[in-house]
């Protein structure tokens, strides 16, 4: 039992370390402080210590009454949505030409 507890704590410390390193890599000098502040606020909100107005509530999206046919009709595009063989062959020909040019530039050792 103690082994699982120690491994769990080590995993939490490593996860926290990864979050701190990722925050510092973002280039924002206040990212770590913001993360710790958000973490404290989240824990306090879970425990019920924050007043209701301090906890940000997500707004419920308004339901949209729209039939499937109307949705498809409004979202239909004018262009052809399919990929054509000519597009594929042109792309593959350009890729082959670039690969051949790259191979000619290599020298044997």
Buried (B, 14 or more C-beta within 10 A) or exposed (E): EEEEEEEEEEEEEEEEEEBBEEBEEEEEEEBBEEBBEEEEBEEEBEEEEBEEEEEEEEEEEEEEEEEEEEEEEEEEEEEEEEEEEEEEEEEEEEEEEEEEEEEEEEEEE
